[in-house]
Amino acid sequence: MAEGAFRQAAEKAGLDCSVESAGTAAYHIGEAPDPRAIAVAGAHDVDISEASGQQLNAQDFTRFTHIFALDKANLAGIKSRAPQSTTATIAMLMDTVPGREGQDVPDPYYGDERDFANVWREVSGAAEILVARLQEAGSDANF
C-alpha cells in the first residue's frame, strides 16, 4: 500500500521518480498483495493488483536514493543487508511525519478491513509529506 500511496502522491505532484516495494524476507515473493490491501487502495483510486512480492537486493542500495522501512524490525533487516557501498538514505517511513519519528506503521495482516484502512491513512499521509520534501530538497532530502 505504501508504494501505491507514494505513486499516487508523486503523480499528483508531478514528481518524476521511481518507487518499488520490497521485503526483507523471502515471504510472498511473486505473490499479489493481500486482497484487503488491494480493496483499500482501490477505494482511493490506486490499483496495486498487479504488484508482485519481491525481496530487497544489494543493487537497491545504490539504485535508489532512499529506502524506507515501515517498522523497526524491517529497518534492522535493511541496515544489516546494506553493503558498504550503499548510497541510499535508510530511514523509517514515519520519520517523514513530524511527531511520528521512529514509529512503526502497524501490520494490518492479522486485522480486518479497518486496520488496512488505518494503514492506508498513515502511509498516504507520510507519502504526501515525503513527496513535498523530495520536491523541496531533491534526492538530497534527509530523514
CNS distance restraints for C-alpha pairs under 8 A (distance, minus, plus):
assign (resid   1 and name CA) (resid   5 and name CA) 6.05 0.50 0.50
assign (resid   1 and name CA) (resid  37 and name CA) 6.40 0.50 0.50
assign (resid   1 and name CA) (resid  38 and name CA) 7.87 0.50 0.50
assign (resid   1 and name CA) (resid  41 and name CA) 6.55 0.50 0.50
assign (resid   1 and name CA) (resid  48 and name CA) 7.34 0.50 0.50
assign (resid   1 and name CA) (resid 120 and name CA) 6.57 0.50 0.50
assign (resid   1 and name CA) (resid 123 and name CA) 7.36 0.50 0.50
assign (resid   2 and name CA) (resid   6 and name CA) 6.05 0.50 0.50
assign (resid   2 and name CA) (resid  21 and name CA) 7.82 0.50 0.50
assign (resid   2 and name CA) (resid 120 and name CA) 7.46 0.50 0.50
assign (resid   2 and name CA) (resid 123 and name CA) 5.30 0.50 0.50
assign (resid   2 and name CA) (resid 124 and name CA) 6.85 0.50 0.50
assign (resid   2 and name CA) (resid 127 and name CA) 7.43 0.50 0.50
assign (resid   3 and name CA) (resid   7 and name CA) 6.11 0.50 0.50
assign (resid   3 and name CA) (resid  19 and name CA) 6.59 0.50 0.50
assign (resid   3 and name CA) (resid  20 and name CA) 6.31 0.50 0.50
assign (resid   3 and name CA) (resid  21 and name CA) 5.80 0.50 0.50
assign (resid   4 and name CA) (resid   8 and name CA) 6.18 0.50 0.50
assign (resid   4 and name CA) (resid  41 and name CA) 7.28 0.50 0.50
assign (resid   4 and name CA) (resid  46 and name CA) 6.24 0.50 0.50
assign (resid   4 and name CA) (resid  47 and name CA) 7.32 0.50 0.50
assign (resid   4 and name CA) (resid  48 and name CA) 6.22 0.50 0.50
assign (resid   5 and name CA) (resid   9 and name CA) 6.22 0.50 0.50
assign (resid   5 and name CA) (resid  41 and name CA) 7.79 0.50 0.50
assign (resid   5 and name CA) (resid  46 and name CA) 7.41 0.50 0.50
assign (resid   5 and name CA) (resid 120 and name CA) 7.60 0.50 0.50
assign (resid   5 and name CA) (resid 123 and name CA) 6.59 0.50 0.50
assign (resid   5 and name CA) (resid 124 and name CA) 4.90 0.50 0.50
assign (resid   5 and name CA) (resid 127 and name CA) 6.21 0.50 0.50
assign (resid   6 and name CA) (resid  10 and name CA) 5.95 0.50 0.50
assign (resid   6 and name CA) (resid  19 and name CA) 7.79 0.50 0.50
assign (resid   6 and name CA) (resid 123 and name CA) 7.99 0.50 0.50
assign (resid   6 and name CA) (resid 124 and name CA) 6.76 0.50 0.50
assign (resid   6 and name CA) (resid 127 and name CA) 4.81 0.50 0.50
assign (resid   6 and name CA) (resid 128 and name CA) 7.15 0.50 0.50
assign (resid   6 and name CA) (resid 131 and name CA) 7.54 0.50 0.50
assign (resid   7 and name CA) (resid  11 and name CA) 5.99 0.50 0.50
assign (resid   7 and name CA) (resid  19 and name CA) 7.19 0.50 0.50
assign (resid   8 and name CA) (resid  12 and name CA) 6.10 0.50 0.50
assign (resid   8 and name CA) (resid  46 and name CA) 6.94 0.50 0.50
assign (resid   9 and name CA) (resid  13 and name CA) 6.19 0.50 0.50
assign (resid   9 and name CA) (resid 124 and name CA) 7.63 0.50 0.50
assign (resid   9 and name CA) (resid 127 and name CA) 6.32 0.50 0.50
assign (resid   9 and name CA) (resid 128 and name CA) 5.49 0.50 0.50
assign (resid   9 and name CA) (resid 131 and name CA) 6.66 0.50 0.50
assign (resid  10 and name CA) (resid  14 and name CA) 5.98 0.50 0.50
assign (resid  10 and name CA) (resid  15 and name CA) 4.86 0.50 0.50
assign (resid  10 and name CA) (resid  16 and name CA) 7.13 0.50 0.50
assign (resid  10 and name CA) (resid  17 and name CA) 7.51 0.50 0.50
assign (resid  10 and name CA) (resid 128 and name CA) 7.75 0.50 0.50
assign (resid  10 and name CA) (resid 131 and name CA) 5.91 0.50 0.50
assign (resid  11 and name CA) (resid  15 and name CA) 6.04 0.50 0.50
assign (resid  11 and name CA) (resid  16 and name CA) 7.57 0.50 0.50
assign (resid  13 and name CA) (resid 131 and name CA) 7.53 0.50 0.50
assign (resid  15 and name CA) (resid 131 and name CA) 7.38 0.50 0.50
assign (resid  15 and name CA) (resid 135 and name CA) 7.03 0.50 0.50
assign (resid  18 and name CA) (resid  64 and name CA) 7.98 0.50 0.50
assign (resid  21 and name CA) (resid  53 and name CA) 7.73 0.50 0.50
assign (resid  21 and name CA) (resid  54 and name CA) 7.41 0.50 0.50
assign (resid  22 and name CA) (resid  53 and name CA) 6.59 0.50 0.50
assign (resid  22 and name CA) (resid  54 and name CA) 5.04 0.50 0.50
assign (resid  22 and name CA) (resid  55 and name CA) 4.96 0.50 0.50
assign (resid  22 and name CA) (resid  56 and name CA) 5.14 0.50 0.50
assign (resid  23 and name CA) (resid  27 and name CA) 7.73 0.50 0.50
assign (resid  23 and name CA) (resid  53 and name CA) 7.37 0.50 0.50
assign (resid  23 and name CA) (resid  54 and name CA) 6.22 0.50 0.50
assign (resid  23 and name CA) (resid  55 and name CA) 4.74 0.50 0.50
assign (resid  23 and name CA) (resid  56 and name CA) 5.68 0.50 0.50
assign (resid  24 and name CA) (resid  55 and name CA) 5.80 0.50 0.50
assign (resid  24 and name CA) (resid  56 and name CA) 5.67 0.50 0.50
assign (resid  24 and name CA) (resid  74 and name CA) 6.47 0.50 0.50
assign (resid  24 and name CA) (resid  77 and name CA) 6.14 0.50 0.50
assign (resid  24 and name CA) (resid  78 and name CA) 6.55 0.50 0.50
assign (resid  25 and name CA) (resid  55 and name CA) 6.39 0.50 0.50
assign (resid  26 and name CA) (resid  54 and name CA) 7.59 0.50 0.50
assign (resid  26 and name CA) (resid  55 and name CA) 6.06 0.50 0.50
assign (resid  27 and name CA) (resid  53 and name CA) 7.99 0.50 0.50
assign (resid  28 and name CA) (resid  32 and name CA) 7.95 0.50 0.50
assign (resid  28 and name CA) (resid  53 and name CA) 5.48 0.50 0.50
assign (resid  28 and name CA) (resid  54 and name CA) 7.47 0.50 0.50
assign (resid  29 and name CA) (resid  52 and name CA) 6.97 0.50 0.50
assign (resid  29 and name CA) (resid  53 and name CA) 4.32 0.50 0.50
assign (resid  29 and name CA) (resid  54 and name CA) 4.84 0.50 0.50
assign (resid  29 and name CA) (resid  55 and name CA) 6.78 0.50 0.50
assign (resid  30 and name CA) (resid  52 and name CA) 4.98 0.50 0.50
assign (resid  30 and name CA) (resid  53 and name CA) 4.81 0.50 0.50
assign (resid  30 and name CA) (resid  54 and name CA) 6.35 0.50 0.50
assign (resid  31 and name CA) (resid  52 and name CA) 5.18 0.50 0.50
assign (resid  31 and name CA) (resid  53 and name CA) 5.22 0.50 0.50
assign (resid  32 and name CA) (resid  49 and name CA) 6.49 0.50 0.50
assign (resid  32 and name CA) (resid  50 and name CA) 6.74 0.50 0.50
assign (resid  32 and name CA) (resid  51 and name CA) 5.76 0.50 0.50
assign (resid  32 and name CA) (resid  52 and name CA) 4.91 0.50 0.50
assign (resid  32 and name CA) (resid  53 and name CA) 6.45 0.50 0.50
assign (resid  33 and name CA) (resid  37 and name CA) 6.44 0.50 0.50
assign (resid  33 and name CA) (resid  38 and name CA) 6.49 0.50 0.50
assign (resid  33 and name CA) (resid  48 and name CA) 7.32 0.50 0.50
assign (resid  33 and name CA) (resid  49 and name CA) 6.67 0.50 0.50
assign (resid  33 and name CA) (resid  51 and name CA) 6.63 0.50 0.50
assign (resid  33 and name CA) (resid  52 and name CA) 6.95 0.50 0.50
assign (resid  33 and name CA) (resid  53 and name CA) 7.37 0.50 0.50
assign (resid  34 and name CA) (resid  38 and name CA) 6.42 0.50 0.50
assign (resid  35 and name CA) (resid  39 and name CA) 6.15 0.50 0.50
assign (resid  36 and name CA) (resid  40 and name CA) 6.20 0.50 0.50
assign (resid  36 and name CA) (resid 112 and name CA) 7.99 0.50 0.50
assign (resid  36 and name CA) (resid 113 and name CA) 6.21 0.50 0.50
assign (resid  36 and name CA) (resid 116 and name CA) 6.81 0.50 0.50
assign (resid  37 and name CA) (resid  41 and name CA) 6.05 0.50 0.50
assign (resid  37 and name CA) (resid 116 and name CA) 6.22 0.50 0.50
assign (resid  38 and name CA) (resid  42 and name CA) 5.91 0.50 0.50
assign (resid  38 and name CA) (resid  47 and name CA) 6.98 0.50 0.50
assign (resid  38 and name CA) (resid  48 and name CA) 5.81 0.50 0.50
assign (resid  38 and name CA) (resid  49 and name CA) 5.82 0.50 0.50
assign (resid  39 and name CA) (resid  43 and name CA) 6.17 0.50 0.50
assign (resid  40 and name CA) (resid  44 and name CA) 6.81 0.50 0.50
assign (resid  40 and name CA) (resid 113 and name CA) 7.71 0.50 0.50
assign (resid  40 and name CA) (resid 116 and name CA) 6.72 0.50 0.50
assign (resid  40 and name CA) (resid 117 and name CA) 6.06 0.50 0.50
assign (resid  40 and name CA) (resid 120 and name CA) 7.25 0.50 0.50
assign (resid  41 and name CA) (resid  45 and name CA) 6.55 0.50 0.50
assign (resid  41 and name CA) (resid  46 and name CA) 5.02 0.50 0.50
assign (resid  41 and name CA) (resid  47 and name CA) 6.43 0.50 0.50
assign (resid  41 and name CA) (resid  48 and name CA) 6.88 0.50 0.50
assign (resid  41 and name CA) (resid 120 and name CA) 7.31 0.50 0.50
assign (resid  42 and name CA) (resid  46 and name CA) 4.88 0.50 0.50
assign (resid  42 and name CA) (resid  47 and name CA) 5.48 0.50 0.50
assign (resid  42 and name CA) (resid  48 and name CA) 7.57 0.50 0.50
assign (resid  56 and name CA) (resid  60 and name CA) 6.70 0.50 0.50
assign (resid  56 and name CA) (resid  78 and name CA) 7.95 0.50 0.50
assign (resid  57 and name CA) (resid  61 and name CA) 7.64 0.50 0.50
assign (resid  58 and name CA) (resid  62 and name CA) 7.87 0.50 0.50
assign (resid  58 and name CA) (resid  81 and name CA) 7.35 0.50 0.50
assign (resid  58 and name CA) (resid  82 and name CA) 6.96 0.50 0.50
assign (resid  58 and name CA) (resid  83 and name CA) 6.79 0.50 0.50
assign (resid  59 and name CA) (resid  63 and name CA) 5.90 0.50 0.50
assign (resid  60 and name CA) (resid  64 and name CA) 5.78 0.50 0.50
assign (resid  61 and name CA) (resid  65 and name CA) 7.72 0.50 0.50
assign (resid  61 and name CA) (resid  67 and name CA) 7.65 0.50 0.50
assign (resid  61 and name CA) (resid  82 and name CA) 6.54 0.50 0.50
assign (resid  61 and name CA) (resid  83 and name CA) 7.39 0.50 0.50
assign (resid  61 and name CA) (resid  85 and name CA) 7.90 0.50 0.50
assign (resid  61 and name CA) (resid  86 and name CA) 4.93 0.50 0.50
assign (resid  61 and name CA) (resid  87 and name CA) 6.18 0.50 0.50
assign (resid  61 and name CA) (resid  88 and name CA) 5.34 0.50 0.50
assign (resid  62 and name CA) (resid  85 and name CA) 7.53 0.50 0.50
assign (resid  62 and name CA) (resid  86 and name CA) 5.50 0.50 0.50
assign (resid  62 and name CA) (resid  87 and name CA) 5.22 0.50 0.50
assign (resid  62 and name CA) (resid  88 and name CA) 5.98 0.50 0.50
assign (resid  63 and name CA) (resid  88 and name CA) 7.92 0.50 0.50
assign (resid  64 and name CA) (resid  87 and name CA) 7.99 0.50 0.50
assign (resid  64 and name CA) (resid  88 and name CA) 5.96 0.50 0.50
assign (resid  65 and name CA) (resid  87 and name CA) 6.71 0.50 0.50
assign (resid  65 and name CA) (resid  88 and name CA) 4.41 0.50 0.50
assign (resid  65 and name CA) (resid  89 and name CA) 6.16 0.50 0.50
assign (resid  65 and name CA) (resid 139 and name CA) 6.15 0.50 0.50
assign (resid  66 and name CA) (resid  88 and name CA) 4.86 0.50 0.50
assign (resid  66 and name CA) (resid  89 and name CA) 4.63 0.50 0.50
assign (resid  66 and name CA) (resid  90 and name CA) 5.93 0.50 0.50
assign (resid  66 and name CA) (resid  91 and name CA) 7.79 0.50 0.50
assign (resid  66 and name CA) (resid 139 and name CA) 7.95 0.50 0.50
assign (resid  67 and name CA) (resid  88 and name CA) 6.41 0.50 0.50
assign (resid  67 and name CA) (resid  89 and name CA) 6.15 0.50 0.50
assign (resid  67 and name CA) (resid  90 and name CA) 4.88 0.50 0.50
assign (resid  67 and name CA) (resid  91 and name CA) 6.55 0.50 0.50
assign (resid  68 and name CA) (resid  75 and name CA) 7.67 0.50 0.50
assign (resid  68 and name CA) (resid  90 and name CA) 5.89 0.50 0.50
assign (resid  68 and name CA) (resid  91 and name CA) 5.08 0.50 0.50
assign (resid  68 and name CA) (resid  92 and name CA) 5.18 0.50 0.50
assign (resid  68 and name CA) (resid  93 and name CA) 5.12 0.50 0.50
assign (resid  69 and name CA) (resid  74 and name CA) 5.77 0.50 0.50
assign (resid  69 and name CA) (resid  75 and name CA) 5.11 0.50 0.50
assign (resid  69 and name CA) (resid  78 and name CA) 7.66 0.50 0.50
assign (resid  69 and name CA) (resid  90 and name CA) 7.76 0.50 0.50
assign (resid  69 and name CA) (resid  91 and name CA) 6.30 0.50 0.50
assign (resid  69 and name CA) (resid  92 and name CA) 4.72 0.50 0.50
assign (resid  69 and name CA) (resid  93 and name CA) 5.76 0.50 0.50
assign (resid  70 and name CA) (resid  74 and name CA) 6.92 0.50 0.50
assign (resid  70 and name CA) (resid  75 and name CA) 7.47 0.50 0.50
assign (resid  70 and name CA) (resid  92 and name CA) 5.89 0.50 0.50
assign (resid  70 and name CA) (resid  93 and name CA) 5.67 0.50 0.50
assign (resid  70 and name CA) (resid  94 and name CA) 7.36 0.50 0.50
assign (resid  70 and name CA) (resid 104 and name CA) 5.73 0.50 0.50
assign (resid  70 and name CA) (resid 105 and name CA) 5.27 0.50 0.50
assign (resid  70 and name CA) (resid 106 and name CA) 7.95 0.50 0.50
assign (resid  71 and name CA) (resid  75 and name CA) 6.21 0.50 0.50
assign (resid  71 and name CA) (resid  92 and name CA) 6.74 0.50 0.50
assign (resid  71 and name CA) (resid 103 and name CA) 7.12 0.50 0.50
assign (resid  71 and name CA) (resid 104 and name CA) 4.26 0.50 0.50
assign (resid  71 and name CA) (resid 105 and name CA) 5.95 0.50 0.50
assign (resid  71 and name CA) (resid 106 and name CA) 7.61 0.50 0.50
assign (resid  72 and name CA) (resid  76 and name CA) 6.19 0.50 0.50
assign (resid  72 and name CA) (resid  92 and name CA) 7.50 0.50 0.50
assign (resid  72 and name CA) (resid 102 and name CA) 7.78 0.50 0.50
assign (resid  72 and name CA) (resid 103 and name CA) 7.85 0.50 0.50
assign (resid  72 and name CA) (resid 104 and name CA) 6.44 0.50 0.50
assign (resid  73 and name CA) (resid  77 and name CA) 6.34 0.50 0.50
assign (resid  74 and name CA) (resid  78 and name CA) 6.00 0.50 0.50
assign (resid  75 and name CA) (resid  79 and name CA) 6.15 0.50 0.50
assign (resid  75 and name CA) (resid  90 and name CA) 7.82 0.50 0.50
assign (resid  75 and name CA) (resid  91 and name CA) 7.10 0.50 0.50
assign (resid  75 and name CA) (resid  92 and name CA) 6.77 0.50 0.50
assign (resid  76 and name CA) (resid  80 and name CA) 6.06 0.50 0.50
assign (resid  77 and name CA) (resid  81 and name CA) 6.37 0.50 0.50
assign (resid  78 and name CA) (resid  82 and name CA) 6.26 0.50 0.50
assign (resid  78 and name CA) (resid  90 and name CA) 7.85 0.50 0.50
assign (resid  79 and name CA) (resid  90 and name CA) 7.41 0.50 0.50
assign (resid  82 and name CA) (resid  86 and name CA) 6.18 0.50 0.50
assign (resid  89 and name CA) (resid 142 and name CA) 7.31 0.50 0.50
assign (resid  89 and name CA) (resid 143 and name CA) 7.87 0.50 0.50
assign (resid  91 and name CA) (resid  95 and name CA) 6.85 0.50 0.50
assign (resid  91 and name CA) (resid 143 and name CA) 6.45 0.50 0.50
assign (resid  92 and name CA) (resid  96 and name CA) 7.80 0.50 0.50
assign (resid  92 and name CA) (resid 101 and name CA) 7.60 0.50 0.50
assign (resid  92 and name CA) (resid 102 and name CA) 6.26 0.50 0.50
assign (resid  92 and name CA) (resid 103 and name CA) 7.57 0.50 0.50
assign (resid  92 and name CA) (resid 104 and name CA) 7.64 0.50 0.50
assign (resid  93 and name CA) (resid  97 and name CA) 8.00 0.50 0.50
assign (resid  93 and name CA) (resid 123 and name CA) 7.85 0.50 0.50
assign (resid  93 and name CA) (resid 126 and name CA) 6.81 0.50 0.50
assign (resid  94 and name CA) (resid 100 and name CA) 5.61 0.50 0.50
assign (resid  94 and name CA) (resid 101 and name CA) 5.51 0.50 0.50
assign (resid  94 and name CA) (resid 102 and name CA) 6.46 0.50 0.50
assign (resid  94 and name CA) (resid 103 and name CA) 5.99 0.50 0.50
assign (resid  94 and name CA) (resid 104 and name CA) 6.94 0.50 0.50
assign (resid  94 and name CA) (resid 105 and name CA) 7.27 0.50 0.50
assign (resid  94 and name CA) (resid 126 and name CA) 6.34 0.50 0.50
assign (resid  95 and name CA) (resid 100 and name CA) 6.23 0.50 0.50
assign (resid  95 and name CA) (resid 101 and name CA) 3.95 0.50 0.50
assign (resid  95 and name CA) (resid 102 and name CA) 5.74 0.50 0.50
assign (resid  95 and name CA) (resid 103 and name CA) 7.44 0.50 0.50
assign (resid  95 and name CA) (resid 143 and name CA) 6.10 0.50 0.50
assign (resid  96 and name CA) (resid 100 and name CA) 7.77 0.50 0.50
assign (resid  96 and name CA) (resid 101 and name CA) 6.93 0.50 0.50
assign (resid  96 and name CA) (resid 126 and name CA) 6.13 0.50 0.50
assign (resid  96 and name CA) (resid 129 and name CA) 6.46 0.50 0.50
assign (resid  96 and name CA) (resid 130 and name CA) 6.03 0.50 0.50
assign (resid  96 and name CA) (resid 143 and name CA) 6.23 0.50 0.50
assign (resid  97 and name CA) (resid 101 and name CA) 6.44 0.50 0.50
assign (resid  97 and name CA) (resid 125 and name CA) 7.98 0.50 0.50
assign (resid  97 and name CA) (resid 126 and name CA) 5.88 0.50 0.50
assign (resid  97 and name CA) (resid 129 and name CA) 6.84 0.50 0.50
assign (resid 105 and name CA) (resid 119 and name CA) 6.79 0.50 0.50
assign (resid 105 and name CA) (resid 122 and name CA) 7.18 0.50 0.50
assign (resid 105 and name CA) (resid 123 and name CA) 7.69 0.50 0.50
assign (resid 106 and name CA) (resid 119 and name CA) 6.85 0.50 0.50
assign (resid 107 and name CA) (resid 119 and name CA) 7.83 0.50 0.50
assign (resid 108 and name CA) (resid 112 and name CA) 7.13 0.50 0.50
assign (resid 108 and name CA) (resid 115 and name CA) 5.17 0.50 0.50
assign (resid 108 and name CA) (resid 116 and name CA) 5.43 0.50 0.50
assign (resid 108 and name CA) (resid 119 and name CA) 7.04 0.50 0.50
assign (resid 109 and name CA) (resid 116 and name CA) 7.90 0.50 0.50
assign (resid 111 and name CA) (resid 115 and name CA) 5.66 0.50 0.50
assign (resid 111 and name CA) (resid 116 and name CA) 7.66 0.50 0.50
assign (resid 112 and name CA) (resid 116 and name CA) 6.75 0.50 0.50
assign (resid 113 and name CA) (resid 117 and name CA) 6.17 0.50 0.50
assign (resid 114 and name CA) (resid 118 and name CA) 6.12 0.50 0.50
assign (resid 115 and name CA) (resid 119 and name CA) 6.25 0.50 0.50
assign (resid 116 and name CA) (resid 120 and name CA) 6.16 0.50 0.50
assign (resid 117 and name CA) (resid 121 and name CA) 6.40 0.50 0.50
assign (resid 118 and name CA) (resid 122 and name CA) 6.40 0.50 0.50
assign (resid 119 and name CA) (resid 123 and name CA) 6.09 0.50 0.50
assign (resid 120 and name CA) (resid 124 and name CA) 5.78 0.50 0.50
assign (resid 121 and name CA) (resid 125 and name CA) 5.98 0.50 0.50
assign (resid 122 and name CA) (resid 126 and name CA) 6.23 0.50 0.50
assign (resid 123 and name CA) (resid 127 and name CA) 5.93 0.50 0.50
assign (resid 124 and name CA) (resid 128 and name CA) 6.25 0.50 0.50
assign (resid 125 and name CA) (resid 129 and name CA) 6.51 0.50 0.50
assign (resid 126 and name CA) (resid 130 and name CA) 6.02 0.50 0.50
assign (resid 127 and name CA) (resid 131 and name CA) 6.04 0.50 0.50
assign (resid 128 and name CA) (resid 132 and name CA) 6.29 0.50 0.50
assign (resid 129 and name CA) (resid 133 and name CA) 6.25 0.50 0.50
assign (resid 130 and name CA) (resid 134 and name CA) 6.11 0.50 0.50
assign (resid 131 and name CA) (resid 135 and name CA) 6.10 0.50 0.50
assign (resid 132 and name CA) (resid 136 and name CA) 6.30 0.50 0.50
assign (resid 133 and name CA) (resid 137 and name CA) 6.02 0.50 0.50
assign (resid 133 and name CA) (resid 138 and name CA) 7.48 0.50 0.50
assign (resid 133 and name CA) (resid 141 and name CA) 6.44 0.50 0.50
assign (resid 134 and name CA) (resid 138 and name CA) 4.58 0.50 0.50
assign (resid 134 and name CA) (resid 139 and name CA) 6.35 0.50 0.50
assign (resid 134 and name CA) (resid 140 and name CA) 7.87 0.50 0.50
assign (resid 134 and name CA) (resid 141 and name CA) 5.80 0.50 0.50
assign (resid 136 and name CA) (resid 141 and name CA) 7.82 0.50 0.50
assign (resid 137 and name CA) (resid 141 and name CA) 4.90 0.50 0.50
